[in-house]
Amino acid sequence: MGARRTFTSGLVAAIALAVVAAGASTAAASPAAATGSVPGITRPLPDDSYGLSSYYGPRCMPIRGASTYHLGQDMGASRGTKVKAIRKGTVVKAGSAPGFGQVVVLRHSVDGRRIYTVHGHVVDGDRYVRTGQRVKQGQRIADVGSSGTSTSPHLHFEVWTDEYKGSGSTRDPITWMRAHGASLYAGAAWAYTRSVPSSCTYFTTGSVNLRTGPGTGYRVIRTVPVNRKLTAKPGDSSGAWRKVTRLGTVGWMHADYVSPWVTSLGTRYVSANGLRLRARPSTRSDVRATLSKGTAVSMIHPPKGDWVKVYVKGKFGYVAREYLRR
């Protein structure tokens, strides 16, 4: 195997990758684990074909609609990379599933206990296997894809004990696989540093009600316009609702109206050279950038008076409305 590399994630990497990266230092592996196969357990992807990105546990939403508590381990890999059964077992689901897009779920017996492994975002869940089919350890069950709530090819890998959902419990795949002799770190070509941020930054995707609780039956505290900044703690959610703070007020918003990125309200083009991007809607405000003619900007607030708030070249600011065209 090639040398292992550890990376630290940042905002730019988070935009480009499927998830906001979180990782940990590579753990030492036993000789058995380094082979990728010990009695009864195999890593789900070929060695050196993947990297470890978003980890099990609380996190900030990497993309709109994603969870704030990650139930699995993301393994970034090229589209079409072979996904293998970690142990012999039975297919309990193969095909489409909300969020995952396409998924394969297997049931195994490990140390006398019923274990379920989940393989999400694959290309076609039923290409190689069917529900009820018996599979062997190491058998190809799917191909890495980017179906469902995903922005780039990766395998989302979950481990459940006793039952899949319902009364079952999830396990950290890193910990569980290591305990069973097939460390995911040992097979990884790279891994992001494992950490949980202290706070998450989100934006409203439209005009949305901030409520006192996670449901439409709760009282509306205020209505928040589009593209207003929110903060939240990693993992703070209840089903499809997110607990957020807006200007010091804590409340709940439906996940459909919360995003880690601003929502463009339309593209406009600068009509004159030397247009100044200002910190506030005033000619006395600080200049954040000078824009050339033809530069595309994304409107993030509806035009108000003589000024428009825009996002351009990684910066927020205000430009004079008269110097923008469609």
Secondary structure, DSSP 8 states (H G I E B T S, - for coil): ----EEE---HHHHHHSSS-----------HHHHTTEETTEE-SS-TTSEEE-S-SEE---SSTT--SEE-SEEEEE-TT-EEE-SSSEEEEEEEEETTTEEEEEEEEEETTEEEEEEEESBS-TTSS--TT-EE-TT-EEEEBB--SS-SS-EEEEEEEESSSSTT-EEE-HHHHHHHTT--HHHH-SEEE-----S-EEEEESSSEEEESSSSTTS-EEEEE-TT-EEEE-TT-EETTEEEEEETTEEEEEEGGGEESS---S-EEEE-STTEEEESSSSTTS-EEEEE-TT-EEEE-S--BTTEEEEEETTEEEEEEGGGEE-
